[in-house]
Amino acid sequence: MKKINKILLFIFITCIVHFASAQPVHEIKHSDTAKPVLLAHPVLHNSIKVNLSSLAFQNYSISYERLIKNKVSIMASYRYMPFTQLPYHQNIAQIISNQNINFNQVALGNSTFTAELRIYAHKNMSGFYLAPYGRYANFDLSVPVQYSFNQNGSTTTKETVFSGNVTSYSGGLLFGFQKHLGNHLLLDVWLIGAHFGNGTGILNTSFSPPLSTQEQASLQGNLNNLNGGPFTVKGTVTSSTSANLNLTGPWLGIRALGINLGIAF
């Protein structure tokens, strides 16, 4: 999947370069000695854009925008991040501060769908804009949790991995700027934005061989003390062969300094 996304991105950027290099120069001359007068950009009703800045975080993001009124457009975006090590896991470990979670081994992947309404300062999808938006996000999450118990007079530490999905629904507001670089080339910059909402999820783990009564009690004690930051985390050892984590809580996201390059048509 990651290789396919890179191929699609390469094809998209190649198309952008082709459009940019093939821009015709529209001009009219009032006389042989008069200076050429450049015509305004043609009215374009659609654009497809890719987020270049998100590539630094292994996120692949593409969006489609359509003009529906002189200064108003609608846009739909899709973002995909392959399952990989949690970005900035050291900083997150300091915020959550829980010794029972091995943040070095936490893995994360996600896909998001965003719908927004854009209100521009100028016609033809250009200039500064305000964009109220809604977002649905689905996260694949893998969290290793450690637990310790006494065995034959010594302390034994084990680790089990909880895996599952967390979903969120949120809404927010984005402030940005879009500029035509040519008849078919667009630069879209997200200046600052934020969204708020709610997230829920459940992570599961299983054991083979089954846990002893002592191991179950030790794991349950650690689950009772888990700190999920803004999330409320409820961990339960459901049997000698299974346990789960339920997560609920507020959701906050930031959109800032996003550099998008696109083709208008």
Stockholm file with secondary structure:
# STOCKHOLM 1.0

chainA/1-265         MKKINKILLFIFITCIVHFASAQPVHEIKHSDTAKPVLLAHPVLHNSIKVNLSSLAFQNYSISYERLIKNKVSIMASYRYMPFTQLPYHQNIAQIISNQNINFNQVALGNSTFTAELRIYAHKNMSGFYLAPYGRYANFDLSVPVQYSFNQNGSTTTKETVFSGNVTSYSGGLLFGFQKHLGNHLLLDVWLIGAHFGNGTGILNTSFSPPLSTQEQASLQGNLNNLNGGPFTVKGTVTSSTSANLNLTGPWLGIRALGINLGIAF
#=GR chainA/1-265 SS CHHHHHHHHHHHHHHHHHHHHTCCCCEECSSSSSCCEECCCCCCCEEEEEESGGGGGTCEEEEEEEEEETTEEEEEEEEEEEEEECTTHHHHHHHHCCTTBCGGGCEEEEEEEEEEEEEEEETTTEEEEEEEEEEEEEEEEEEEEEEEEEETTEEEEEEEEEEEEEEEEEEEEEEEEEEESSSSEEEEEEEEEEEEEEEEEEEEEECSSCCCHHHHHHHHHHHHTCCBTTBEEEEEEEETTEEEEEEEEEEEEEEEEEEEEEEEC
#=GC SS_cons         CHHHHHHHHHHHHHHHHHHHHTCCCCEECSSSSSCCEECCCCCCCEEEEEESGGGGGTCEEEEEEEEEETTEEEEEEEEEEEEEECTTHHHHHHHHCCTTBCGGGCEEEEEEEEEEEEEEEETTTEEEEEEEEEEEEEEEEEEEEEEEEEETTEEEEEEEEEEEEEEEEEEEEEEEEEEESSSSEEEEEEEEEEEEEEEEEEEEEECSSCCCHHHHHHHHHHHHTCCBTTBEEEEEEEETTEEEEEEEEEEEEEEEEEEEEEEEC
//
